[in-house]
Amino acid sequence: MNDPGAAAKLVCGLIGFRLLAVSEARYWFEGRRDDDAASLLDFWLHFEGKPALMAHGCGEQLSLELLDPYPSYEMQECGETRVGPAREPDLLASFVGQRLIDASLIHGYTTALSVGGVRLRFEHDYLVVASLADEWLLARGPVPSDLRRYLAAGPWLAGTEDRQQR
């Protein structure tokens, strides 16, 4: 679901909870996968006492939905999709164990009326996740300065202030 109001409600329901795990669906070919963002297809955030939140990117839109991870599957000569826990050094794995303090929606230059990504403020760091030109953007900290003309972070949903991370 990509409705900003519904997405904000889903993300707000996670604020204050600890991230217990991240599951990822990644594309593999001939026993190898590309780097972090390039091989990522979908991911699920598992917060304490909450259903899994699935993130799926398409074009400039990020869809968020309460949905359990799907199973791994083969694509014959085209490779396979492996679903499993996020592991270091992949960025999503580095946030496991932290409590979500706040979040904001990100709107892209073509997605003013829909969600292009999310900015998640954890106890020790910030995570930016967006779908941009049908590719994943995964970044630590604020929206990268060279992408701010394409991605605009909205206000913090829990109302916390942090002027350095806008």
N, C-alpha and C positions, 0 to 999 in steps of 0.2 A: 504494500500500500504506500502511495506516495503523497497523500494528502498532508499538507503541513500541519494542520490541526491534529490529525490522528497520529502523525509521527511525533509531534511534540508530546502528546499524551503518553505514548509508549515510552519515550525516553525519560520523561519526568518520573514515571513509575519506577525507574531504576536508580534515581538519585538517592544517595545515602546507603546504597548496597555495595557489597564487595564483589568484584569480578573474580569468580572461582576458576573459570576456564574459558578458552576460546577454541572453537572448532573451525577448521578451514576446509574448503573444497578447492583443490589445486589441480591444474592440468599437468600431466606427466606424459612425456613421449620418449620411448626407448630408454626407460629407466631414469630419465633426468627431467628436471623441471627448471624453468627460468627463475630469475631472481624474485624477490619478495612480492612486489606488486604485480609483476608481469604474469606470474603463474596463478595468481589468486582469482578464483571464480566467484565464490560466495563465502561468507563467514557468519558464525553464530557467537554471540556473547552470552555466557552463562553466568548470571548473577545469583547470589545466595537467595534461595527461596522464591525465585522467579522463573517463569518459562523462558526458554531460549529465544533470543532476539536475533532473527536472521537479517542480514544485510545483503542486498543484491543490487549491483550497479548495471545500468543500461544507458548508454549515451551519456547524457548529463543529468541523469536522474538516479537517486538512491532510493530504493524501496526497502522499507523496514516492516517486518512481520513477525509475530510470535509463532514460531514454527521450529520443530526439532530438525536436526541435521538429517539429510537424506543419505542413503548408503553410497559407498564407492561404486563406480561402474566402469566397464570396459567399453572402448569405442573401436574395437578391432584394430585395423591398421592405422587408425587415426590417434591412437594413444589411449589414455585412461584418465579418469577423474578419481583422485584419492581424497577421501574425507577422513580427517583425524584431528588430533589436538595440534594447536599452534605450538611451534618449537622455536627456541632461540636459534639463530639470531634474527628470525623474522620479527618485525616490529610489534605485531599484535600480541605476541607471547610476552613481551616485556611489561605489559600492564596487568597481567594476572596477579591477583593478591591485593590489588589496590582498591580502595573505596572510590566510587564515583561521587564527586563533589558537586558538579554542575554540568550542564550541556547546553549547546545552542545548535540551531539548524543553520545550514549553509545553503545559500541560494546561488545558482550559477547564472551566467549571463543569458542563458536560454531557458532558465528554470525559475523565473521570478515568482511563478505561482505554484511551484512544486519544490521538492527537496532535492538538492544536489549533493548534500553531504551532511555530516555532523562534526561538531567539535566537542570533545569530551574532556572535561577537567577532572583528572584523578588526583589522588592525594599527593603524588610526587611529580606528576608530569601531565602534559596535555597531548591528546591524540586528535589529529585531523584525518578524517576519512571522507573521501568524495569520489564521485564518478565523473570523470572529465574526458570527453572525447572517446567514450567507450573503454576507458582505462581506469584502473584504480589509482587514486592518490592516497598514499599513506604517509603521514608526516608527524613528527614529534614537534610540539610547540605550537605556534600560531600558524595560520594559513601562510604558506610561503609567499614572500613579498612579490616575486615575479608572477604569481598566480592571482593576486588580489583583484586584478581587473576582470577576472573570470569568476571568482568565487568570493562571495560576501557573507561573512559570518553574522548572524543575527544576534539579538540580545541573549544573555544567559537566561535560561528557563527558570532557574530557582532564584534569580534576582541577585546573585552574588556579583560583586564588582571586581574586576581585574583589568585595569587599563593597559597593562603590558601585553596582554594576550588577545587583543581585539583584532 
